[in-house]
Amino acid sequence: MFESTGDSVSALAAYGSSLNEEDSFSQIYNRSLLSYLATEGEDNTFIDKINTWKSSDPSEVVEDAKVVRKRKRKEYTLLFNQGLFLFVSGKQSEAAQKILSTIRPLINEGEIMPDDLLDVAARMAFLVLDCILTISERSFGGLKQIDESCRSDEIASWLESQNLEPEPQLKFLLSLYKSRLDLTERYGADGKLNDSKLRAVKKELKNAMELFNHKLRTTGETGSLGSLSDVQSHDGSATYLRENLRERPTHPPAKVGSQEGLLQGHHQSALNLKAQLEQLKGNAKKSLILCTEANVSFADPSYDSLDANNRAIVYATCFKRHLALHTAAKALQAPKVGLFRSDGTARCDFECSVLANASICALQDRRYESAYECMAACVQKFATHFKRPRCWLRMAEACIGMHTEKLRKKLTMESMRTFSLVEDDGKPRGIVINTPNGGDSGKRLGSTAKLGSKEDLVYVAEFPLQQASFCLDKVMKLLRDASIGATGVQIDHECLESARCAQAYVMLELREYKQALFLAKLLLMDAATKKESSGLHYVMHKRRKATASMYGCEACCALGDAVGALKFLTGEKEEDAVIDRLAMDLAGIGTNSYLEIPANMSSETEDRRKVRIKQAQAMVRTSASAATAAIGRLGTAKQLAVSAISLEENAGAPLCESNGTSARKALLYCMLREGNSDGALAVLRSSR
C-alpha cells in the first residue's frame, strides 16, 4: 500500500500502530518509520534513534546464500535510510562516511552487485554523490572529495560497470549525477567556462531525457525506493533557474506520493539541469521556458520557496535587481516544512541558500541593511556558512555600503558648500576649504550581540565601519585556518584579495593610515607574483590591484610621504603611460585601449564602457594632482587637475556636484597655493 500510493497514514493503520513484544525487528522498524512519516517528522528524536538500530546480530552465522543476501539487503536499506536522515539534517560529511564504510570495498574491488542488491547499493552510491555535490556547492574550487580513496569519478565508474539495463531508472539517475558532477567543475582556473564540461553535461542530459521518454514514462516504472529521487531533484536545482513566463500545454501535475509523482520528480531534476545549462550559455529565455515545465510537472507545495529563490537568481542575472529582490523576499516568506513528506520522500532544507541569495540580491540593489540581515541570519543558523569566508565578506561589503550611504546623506546641498570666503576690508583675499569628517575615527570592536539580532543591527547601523573590520578579520582568519595543516587545499585568493582591499578602505576611513598602507603594499606584493592570464578573474584581479594603488597613494599622502604616494600611481620613472594603464585596470573593462572593443557590444554598453573609463581616469589624475602638489610641482598638479575636471564633465558628472568633486578641489588647492585667489573664485562661480 505504501509503495503504490505513498500514503503513510493508511499504511500505518493497516500495519497496526501498537508495538508488541513478539514483533520482529523489521516490524518494529517499519512501524516506527511509518509513524514518523505519517506525522511528517514531529518526533525530533527519531533521527537520533534510527542511527542506533541494527537489523541483525553480527555474531549470528548464516550459511544459506539467499538468507545472507536477504539480510544484506536489510542492512543496506537501514544504512541508506540512516544516511538519508543525516543528509537532510545537514550532516552530509557524516552521512557519506557512514555509507562509504560499507560500499568503499565494493567500489575499490569493482564488485558486480547481484540483482536483488543492485538497487539499494546504487542508491547508497547516489547518496554519497549527493553529499559530495552539496559540500562542493557550499565551498570554493570545484568538487570537494570526502574520501580520496573513493572519489566521485570512481563511484560513477563503478555504477557504470553494473548491469543497469534492467533498471532504466538507475541508468537515468546515473546520467543526471554525471551531469551534475561536470556542472560543478564548469569553471576553469581562469574563471572561464570549460566548454568540454558543458558538452559532457549536454550529452548526459540528452541521454537522461531519452531514457525518461522511452523507458520510464511509457512503462510507469518507479523502482522500489523513492526517497532519493526527491533529494536529488531538489538539491540539484537549489541554484537553478525557474520561471513562469507563459502557459504551455502540459499534462496535469503529478501528485506527491503517486508513482507518477516519483517519476516527475526525476523529470523535474533533468529539466532544471537543462535550464541551468542554457543559462550558462547565455540563453535565458529558453532556460526560463524549461523551468516553467519543471514547475508545472510536479505538484509539491514545499517547492514554492525554491521556485521563488530560483526566479530571483534568473532576474538577478538579467540585471532586474528590483524584481530579483522582490522574488527573493517571497522565497523567505514561504512556510517552513518538515524534513520528510508523508510518502517518504525527503525535503532538503534550502533556507541557507535562500538567505544567501536574498542577501546578494539586496546587495546588488543597494539595500545594504537587508543584505547584512539576511547574510547574518544565514551565518548564524548554518554552521557550513559560518565557516565560509565569502559569507563574512558579503557582510563586510554590506557594512561598507551602509557607511557610504551615511556619507551620501551628509553631503547634501548645504554640506557641499565647503568653501568659506576670507575678506579684508570687503575685498576677497582667500578661500578656506572645509572638508567634513565623513567617518568615525578611533578603534572599536565589532558587535558583541548575536548576529542578526536587533541589538546587532542597531550597532551596525551606528558603527558600520567597525563591524566591517570585524567581518574582514573573520574572513582572513578563516582563510588562514583553512591553509594551516591542510595539504593540497586550494586557497580562495580572490576572497583574500577582496578582503585586504576592503580592509584597506576601512582603515583609511578610520584614519589608521599605517595599517591601510601595509595592507595596500601586501596586496600589491602578492599581485606581483601572479602570472599573466585572461578572463574575468584576471580582470578583477587587476582592478583590485589598481584600487590598492589608489589606497596606498592616499595613505602615503596622509602620512606626509608625497614622493611615495606618487610612485603608487606613476611607478619609479613617473611615466604618464602608467597612469593610463592604471586607470584602465581601475575601470575593470579588461582591455588597455578604447580601440579594443569586444565583439557584439551594443551601443548602450559601449557608451557605459567609455563613461566608466573616463571616470577612472579622472580619479587617478586627481590623486596624482594631489600628490604632485604636495611635492611642490604646482604646474604639473594644476594640469592634472584640469584634465581630471574635463574628463568628469565628459563622463556626464551632474552640474550640482561639480563644486564638490575631488578634481575641482585639487584645482582650487593648486590655485590657492599659487596665491591666485581671484582665479579660484572664478572657478567656483563658473560651477554654479
C-alpha positions in Angstrom: 0.0 0.0 0.0 2.8 2.4 0.9 4.8 1.7 -2.2 1.8 2.0 -4.5 0.1 5.1 -3.0 2.7 6.8 -0.8 0.0 7.1 1.9 1.9 6.5 5.2 -1.2 7.2 7.3 -3.3 4.5 5.7 -0.3 2.1 5.6 0.3 2.6 9.3 -3.4 2.0 10.0 -3.2 -1.3 8.0 0.0 -2.3 9.7 -1.1 -1.5 13.2 0.3 1.3 15.3 0.8 -0.6 18.6 4.0 -2.4 19.3 4.1 -6.0 20.6 6.9 -7.9 22.4 6.9 -10.6 19.8 7.3 -8.2 16.9 10.4 -8.8 14.8 13.0 -6.0 14.1 11.5 -5.4 10.7 8.0 -4.9 12.1 9.3 -2.6 14.8 11.4 -0.6 12.3 8.7 -0.3 9.6 6.0 0.7 12.2 8.3 3.3 13.7 9.2 4.7 10.2 5.6 4.8 9.1 4.6 6.6 12.3 7.4 9.2 11.8 6.3 9.8 8.2 2.6 10.0 9.0 3.3 12.9 11.3 5.7 14.5 8.8 8.6 14.4 11.3 7.1 15.7 14.5 9.2 13.2 16.5 12.6 15.1 16.7 14.2 12.2 18.5 13.6 9.7 15.7 16.7 10.8 13.7 19.0 10.1 16.6 17.2 6.8 17.3 17.4 5.4 13.8 21.2 5.7 13.8 21.5 3.3 16.8 19.4 0.5 15.2 20.9 -2.7 13.8 19.0 -5.1 11.6 20.7 -8.3 12.9 23.3 -9.7 15.3 26.7 -9.6 13.7 27.8 -12.7 15.6 24.9 -14.8 14.1 26.2 -17.3 11.5 24.0 -17.9 8.4 25.1 -20.4 5.7 22.1 -20.1 3.2 23.1 -17.7 0.4 19.6 -16.5 -0.1 19.2 -15.7 3.6 22.6 -13.9 3.6 21.6 -11.7 0.7 18.2 -11.0 2.2 19.9 -10.0 5.5 22.4 -7.9 3.5 19.6 -6.1 1.7 18.0 -5.2 5.1 21.3 -3.9 6.3 21.8 -1.9 3.2 18.3 -0.5 3.4 18.8 0.5 7.1 22.2 2.0 6.3 20.7 4.0 3.3 17.9 5.4 5.5 20.3 6.3 8.2 22.5 8.2 5.7 19.4 9.9 4.2 18.3 11.2 7.6 21.8 12.5 8.2 21.9 14.1 4.8 18.6 16.0 5.1 19.7 17.1 8.6 22.7 18.9 7.1 25.3 16.3 8.2 26.5 15.5 4.7 30.0 14.6 5.6 28.9 12.2 8.3 26.3 10.6 6.0 28.9 10.0 3.3 31.4 8.5 5.7 28.8 6.2 7.2 27.8 4.8 3.8 31.4 4.7 2.4 32.4 2.4 5.3 30.2 -0.2 3.6 30.4 0.4 -0.1 34.1 1.5 -0.3 35.4 -2.1 -0.6 32.7 -2.9 -3.2 33.8 0.1 -5.3 37.6 -0.4 -4.9 37.3 -4.1 -5.8 34.9 -3.4 -8.7 32.4 -5.9 -7.4 29.3 -6.6 -9.6 26.2 -6.5 -7.4 23.5 -9.2 -7.7 20.1 -8.0 -9.0 18.4 -8.1 -5.6 21.1 -5.8 -4.1 21.8 -3.6 -7.0 19.1 -1.0 -6.5 19.9 -0.4 -2.8 23.7 -0.4 -3.3 23.3 2.0 -6.3 21.1 4.4 -4.3 23.7 4.4 -1.5 26.3 5.4 -4.0 24.0 8.1 -5.4 23.5 9.5 -1.8 27.3 9.7 -1.4 27.5 11.7 -4.7 24.8 13.9 -3.3 26.8 14.6 -0.2 29.9 15.4 -2.3 27.9 17.7 -4.5 26.2 19.5 -1.6 29.6 20.1 0.1 31.2 21.3 -3.1 28.4 23.8 -3.8 29.0 25.4 -0.4 32.7 25.7 -0.8 35.3 27.1 -3.2 37.2 25.5 -6.0 35.1 22.8 -7.7 34.5 19.3 -6.4 35.5 18.6 -2.8 36.2 14.9 -2.3 35.1 13.5 1.1 37.4 10.4 0.8 40.4 10.4 -1.6 40.4 6.6 -1.6 36.9 6.6 -3.1 36.4 9.6 -5.3 33.3 10.7 -7.1 34.6 9.7 -10.5 35.4 6.2 -9.1 31.9 5.9 -7.8 30.4 6.9 -11.1 32.7 4.4 -13.0 31.6 1.6 -10.6 27.9 2.4 -11.2 28.6 2.3 -15.0 30.1 -1.1 -14.7 26.9 -2.6 -13.2 24.2 -4.2 -15.3 21.8 -1.3 -15.4 19.8 -2.3 -18.5 17.0 -3.9 -16.5 16.9 -0.8 -14.3 16.3 2.2 -16.5 15.5 4.4 -13.5 19.0 3.8 -12.1 20.5 4.4 -15.5 18.6 7.7 -15.7 19.8 8.8 -12.3 23.4 8.0 -13.2 23.2 10.3 -16.2 21.8 13.1 -14.0 24.5 12.7 -11.4 27.3 12.7 -14.0 25.9 15.9 -15.5 25.8 17.5 -12.0 29.4 16.5 -11.4 30.5 18.1 -14.6 28.5 21.2 -13.9 30.3 21.6 -10.5 33.6 21.8 -12.4 32.3 24.0 -15.1 34.8 26.9 -14.5 38.5 26.7 -15.2 41.3 28.2 -13.2 41.0 31.4 -15.3 37.3 31.9 -14.5 36.1 30.9 -18.0 33.5 28.3 -18.7 35.0 24.9 -19.6 33.4 24.1 -23.0 34.3 20.4 -22.7 32.5 20.1 -19.4 29.4 21.8 -20.8 29.4 19.5 -23.8 29.6 16.5 -21.5 26.7 17.9 -19.5 24.6 18.3 -22.6 25.4 14.7 -23.7 24.4 13.2 -20.3 21.2 15.2 -20.1 20.2 14.1 -23.6 20.7 10.5 -22.6 18.7 11.0 -19.5 15.7 12.6 -21.3 15.7 9.8 -23.9 15.6 7.2 -21.1 12.8 9.1 -19.4 10.7 9.5 -22.5 11.2 6.0 -24.0 11.7 3.6 -21.0 10.3 5.3 -17.9 7.3 7.3 -18.9 5.9 4.5 -21.1 6.3 1.7 -18.5 5.5 3.6 -15.4 8.4 2.1 -13.6 9.4 3.8 -10.4 11.7 1.4 -8.6 11.4 0.1 -5.0 12.8 3.2 -3.3 11.6 6.7 -3.9 13.3 8.8 -1.2 16.4 9.7 -3.2 14.6 10.9 -6.2 13.3 13.9 -4.4 16.6 14.6 -2.6 18.4 14.7 -6.0 15.7 16.7 -7.6 15.7 19.5 -5.0 19.4 19.6 -4.2 20.3 19.5 -7.8 18.1 22.5 -8.5 18.9 24.7 -5.5 20.6 27.4 -7.6 19.0 26.7 -11.0 16.6 28.8 -12.9 12.9 28.6 -12.9 10.2 31.0 -14.1 6.6 31.0 -15.1 6.9 33.1 -18.3 4.0 31.8 -20.2 1.5 29.0 -20.2 2.3 26.0 -22.3 0.2 22.9 -22.9 1.3 20.3 -20.3 -0.1 17.3 -18.5 -1.7 17.8 -15.1 1.0 18.0 -12.4 1.7 14.7 -10.7 0.7 14.4 -7.0 3.0 13.7 -4.1 3.0 10.0 -3.2 1.9 8.7 -6.6 4.1 6.6 -8.8 3.8 9.3 -11.5 4.9 11.8 -8.9 8.1 10.0 -8.2 8.9 9.8 -11.9 8.1 13.5 -12.3 10.5 14.3 -9.5 13.2 12.8 -11.7 12.0 14.6 -14.7 12.0 17.9 -12.8 15.6 17.4 -12.0 16.5 16.9 -15.6 14.6 20.0 -16.7 16.3 22.1 -14.0 19.7 20.9 -15.1 18.9 21.7 -18.7 17.7 25.1 -17.6 20.9 25.8 -15.8 22.9 24.7 -18.8 21.0 27.1 -21.1 21.6 29.9 -18.6 25.3 29.3 -18.6 25.3 29.5 -22.4 23.5 32.9 -22.1 20.1 31.7 -23.4 18.0 33.0 -20.6 14.7 32.8 -22.5 15.0 29.1 -23.2 16.2 28.5 -19.7 13.1 30.1 -18.3 10.8 28.1 -20.5 12.4 24.9 -19.3 12.0 26.0 -15.7 8.3 26.6 -16.3 7.9 23.0 -17.5 9.7 21.8 -14.4 7.4 23.9 -12.2 4.2 22.5 -13.5 5.3 18.9 -13.8 5.2 18.1 -10.0 2.5 19.4 -7.6 4.6 20.0 -4.4 3.6 23.0 -2.2 7.1 22.9 -0.5 8.6 23.7 -3.9 7.3 27.3 -3.8 10.2 28.6 -1.8 12.8 27.0 -4.1 10.8 28.3 -7.1 10.9 31.9 -5.8 14.6 31.5 -5.0 15.5 30.3 -8.5 13.4 33.0 -10.1 15.3 35.6 -8.0 18.5 34.2 -9.4 17.5 34.5 -13.0 16.2 38.0 -12.5 19.5 39.0 -10.9 21.5 37.5 -13.8 19.3 39.5 -16.2 20.0 42.7 -14.2 16.4 43.1 -13.0 17.5 43.8 -9.5 14.3 45.2 -8.0 12.3 42.2 -9.3 15.0 39.8 -8.1 14.8 41.3 -4.6 11.0 41.1 -4.5 11.1 37.5 -5.6 13.8 36.6 -3.0 11.5 38.2 -0.3 8.7 35.8 -1.4 11.1 32.9 -1.0 11.9 34.0 2.6 8.2 34.2 3.4 7.4 30.6 2.4 6.2 28.4 5.3 8.6 26.0 7.0 8.1 22.3 6.3 9.4 19.0 7.8 12.3 17.0 6.6 10.1 14.3 5.0 6.7 14.1 3.3 4.1 11.6 4.3 5.1 9.4 1.3 8.7 9.0 2.5 10.4 11.4 0.0 12.8 13.8 1.6 12.7 17.6 1.7 16.1 19.3 1.8 16.5 22.5 3.8 17.3 25.3 1.3 16.8 28.1 3.8 20.6 28.7 3.8 20.7 29.1 0.0 17.6 31.3 0.0 19.0 33.6 2.7 22.4 33.8 0.9 20.9 34.5 -2.5 18.5 37.1 -1.0 21.5 38.8 0.6 23.3 39.0 -2.7 20.2 40.3 -4.5 19.8 43.0 -1.8 23.5 43.9 -2.1 23.2 44.4 -5.8 20.1 46.6 -5.3 22.0 48.6 -2.7 19.7 47.6 0.1 22.6 47.2 2.5 20.7 46.8 5.7 18.6 43.9 4.3 21.7 42.4 2.7 23.5 42.3 6.1 20.5 41.0 7.9 19.9 38.1 5.5 23.5 37.0 5.5 23.9 37.4 9.2 20.9 35.1 9.7 22.4 32.6 7.3 25.7 32.6 9.0 24.2 32.4 12.5 21.8 29.5 11.6 24.0 27.2 9.5 27.5 26.0 10.5 28.6 25.4 6.9 28.0 29.1 6.0 29.5 30.3 9.3 32.8 28.8 8.1 32.6 30.3 4.6 34.8 33.3 4.2 32.8 34.7 1.4 29.7 35.0 3.6 31.6 37.2 6.0 33.0 39.1 3.1 29.5 39.9 1.9 28.5 41.1 5.3 31.6 43.4 5.3 30.6 44.8 1.9 27.1 45.5 3.2 28.5 47.3 6.2 30.8 49.4 3.9 27.7 50.1 1.8 25.9 51.4 4.9 28.9 53.7 5.6 28.9 55.1 2.0 25.1 55.8 2.3 25.7 57.7 5.5 28.4 59.8 3.8 26.0 60.5 0.9 23.3 61.8 3.2 25.8 64.1 4.9 26.9 65.5 1.5 23.6 67.4 0.9 23.5 70.7 -0.9 24.2 72.6 2.3 27.1 70.5 3.4 28.6 70.7 -0.1 29.2 74.4 0.4 32.5 73.6 1.9 34.3 76.9 0.9 34.5 79.9 3.1 35.5 83.3 1.8 38.2 85.3 3.5 37.8 89.1 3.2 39.9 92.1 4.1 38.1 95.5 4.1 35.4 94.0 2.0 37.7 92.6 -0.6 38.3 88.8 -1.2 41.7 87.7 0.0 41.4 83.9 0.1 39.3 80.8 0.4 39.2 78.3 3.2 38.3 74.7 2.2 36.3 72.9 4.9 36.4 69.2 4.5 33.8 67.4 6.7 34.7 64.3 8.5 32.8 61.5 6.9 33.7 58.6 9.1 34.1 57.5 12.7 37.7 57.7 13.8 39.1 55.5 16.5 39.1 51.8 17.0 36.0 49.9 18.3 35.4 46.2 18.4 32.7 44.6 16.4 29.2 43.9 17.7 29.1 41.5 20.7 25.4 40.8 20.2 24.1 37.7 18.4 24.5 38.1 14.6 21.3 39.3 13.0 19.6 40.2 16.4 18.0 43.6 17.0 20.9 44.8 19.1 23.4 43.7 16.4 21.5 45.6 13.7 21.3 48.7 15.8 25.1 48.6 16.4 25.9 48.0 12.7 23.7 50.9 11.7 25.6 53.2 14.0 29.1 51.8 13.5 29.2 50.1 10.1 33.0 50.5 9.6 33.8 48.8 12.9 31.6 45.9 12.1 33.0 45.7 8.6 36.5 45.5 10.1 35.4 42.7 12.4 33.9 40.7 9.5 37.0 41.2 7.4 39.2 40.0 10.2 37.0 36.9 10.4 37.5 36.3 6.6 41.2 36.4 6.9 41.2 34.1 10.0 39.0 31.5 8.2 41.3 31.6 5.1 44.4 31.3 7.3 42.9 28.4 9.3 42.0 26.6 6.1 45.6 26.7 4.9 47.2 25.5 8.1 48.0 21.8 8.2 45.9 21.1 5.1 47.8 19.6 2.2 46.5 20.3 -1.3 43.9 22.8 -0.1 43.1 25.5 -2.7 43.0 28.9 -1.1 40.4 31.3 -2.2 42.9 34.0 -3.4 40.1 36.2 -4.8 38.4 36.3 -1.5 41.7 37.1 0.2 42.5 39.9 -2.2 39.0 41.4 -1.8 39.2 41.2 2.0 42.5 43.0 2.1 41.3 45.7 -0.4 38.2 46.3 1.6 40.1 46.3 4.9 42.5 48.9 3.5 39.5 51.1 2.7 38.1 50.7 6.2 41.4 51.6 7.7 41.6 54.8 5.6 38.1 55.8 6.7 39.1 55.1 10.4 42.3 57.1 9.8 44.5 54.2 10.5 46.8 55.2 7.7 49.8 52.9 8.6 47.6 49.8 8.6 46.0 50.9 5.3 49.4 51.4 3.7 50.6 48.0 5.0 47.5 46.2 3.5 47.9 48.0 0.2 51.6 47.0 -0.1 50.8 43.4 0.9 48.1 43.2 -1.8 50.5 44.6 -4.4 53.3 42.3 -3.4 51.1 39.2 -3.8 49.8 40.6 -7.1 53.4 40.9 -8.4 53.8 37.1 -8.2 50.6 36.3 -10.1 51.1 35.1 -13.7 49.6 37.0 -16.7 46.3 35.5 -17.7 42.9 36.3 -19.2 39.3 36.0 -18.3 37.0 37.7 -15.8 39.1 36.6 -12.7 42.2 38.2 -14.0 40.3 41.4 -14.9 39.0 41.6 -11.4 42.5 40.9 -10.0 43.9 43.9 -12.0 41.1 46.0 -10.7 41.8 45.1 -7.1 45.5 45.8 -7.7 44.7 49.3 -9.1 42.4 50.0 -6.2 45.2 49.1 -3.8 47.5 51.5 -5.6 44.9 54.3 -5.1 44.6 53.4 -1.4 48.4 53.3 -1.0 48.7 56.7 -2.6 46.1 58.2 -0.2 47.7 56.6 2.9 51.1 57.9 1.9 49.8 61.4 1.4 48.1 61.3 4.8 51.4 60.2 6.4 53.3 63.0 4.6 55.2 60.9 2.1 54.2 62.6 -1.1 57.0 61.1 -3.2 56.0 57.6 -2.1 52.4 58.4 -2.9 53.2 59.4 -6.4 55.2 56.2 -7.0 52.0 54.2 -6.4 50.4 55.8 -9.4 53.2 56.5 -11.8 55.9 54.0 -10.9 59.6 54.6 -10.3 60.0 56.6 -13.6 56.8 58.6 -13.2 55.5 57.8 -16.6 52.2 59.1 -17.8 51.5 55.8 -19.6 51.5 54.1 -16.2 48.6 56.4 -15.1 46.6 55.5 -18.2 47.2 51.7 -17.7 46.2 52.1 -14.0 43.0 53.9 -15.0 42.1 51.1 -17.5 42.7 48.5 -14.8 40.6 50.5 -12.3 37.7 50.7 -14.7 37.7 46.9 -14.9 36.9 46.6 -18.6 39.5 44.0 -19.4 41.4 45.9 -22.1 44.0 48.6 -22.3 42.7 50.7 -25.1 39.5 52.4 -26.3 40.0 50.6 -29.6 39.8 47.1 -28.1 36.1 46.8 -28.1 34.6 43.4 -27.6 32.6 41.9 -30.4 28.8 42.1 -30.5 28.8 45.0 -28.0 25.6 47.2 -28.1 25.9 51.0 -28.4 24.5 51.5 -25.0 27.0 49.1 -23.4 29.8 50.8 -25.3 28.7 54.2 -24.0 28.7 52.9 -20.4 32.2 51.5 -21.0 33.5 54.8 -22.2 32.0 56.7 -19.2 33.5 54.2 -16.8 37.0 54.7 -18.4 36.7 58.5 -18.1 35.6 58.3 -14.5 38.5 56.1 -13.6 41.0 58.4 -15.5 39.6 61.4 -13.6 40.1 59.6 -10.3 43.7 58.6 -11.0 44.6 62.1 -12.3 43.0 63.7 -9.2 45.1 61.6 -6.9 48.2 62.3 -9.0 47.5 66.0 -8.8 47.2 65.9 -5.0 50.5 64.0 -4.7 52.3 66.2 -7.2 51.1 69.4 -5.4 52.3 68.1 -2.1 55.8 67.7 -3.6 55.6 71.3 -4.8 55.2 70.9 -8.5 52.2 73.1 -8.8 52.2 73.5 -12.5 52.1 69.8 -13.2 49.5 69.3 -10.5 47.3 72.0 -12.0 47.5 70.4 -15.4 46.4 67.1 -14.0 43.5 68.7 -12.1 42.3 70.5 -15.2 42.5 67.2 -17.2 40.5 65.4 -14.4 37.8 68.1 -14.5 37.5 67.8 -18.2 37.1 64.0 -18.0 34.5 64.3 -15.3 32.4 66.7 -17.4 32.7 64.4 -20.5 31.7 61.5 -18.3 28.4 63.3 -17.5 29.0 64.4 -13.9 25.9 66.3 -12.7 26.5 70.1 -12.6 25.2 70.3 -9.0 28.1 68.1 -7.9 30.8 69.9 -9.7 31.6 72.1 -6.8 32.2 69.1 -4.6 34.3 66.9 -6.8 37.8 66.0 -5.8 39.2 67.2 -9.1 37.8 70.7 -8.7 39.1 70.8 -5.1 42.5 69.8 -6.3 42.5 72.6 -8.8 41.4 75.1 -6.2 44.2 73.9 -3.9 46.8 74.5 -6.6 45.4 78.0 -7.3 45.4 78.9 -3.6 49.0 77.6 -3.2 50.0 79.9 -6.1 48.2 82.8 -4.4 45.6 83.1 -7.2 42.5 83.8 -5.1 40.7 85.6 -7.9 41.2 82.6 -10.2 39.9 80.2 -7.5 36.8 82.4 -7.1 36.2 82.4 -10.9 36.4 78.6 -10.9 33.8 78.5 -8.1 31.5 80.9 -9.9 31.7 79.0 -13.1 30.5 75.8 -11.5 27.3 77.4 -10.2 
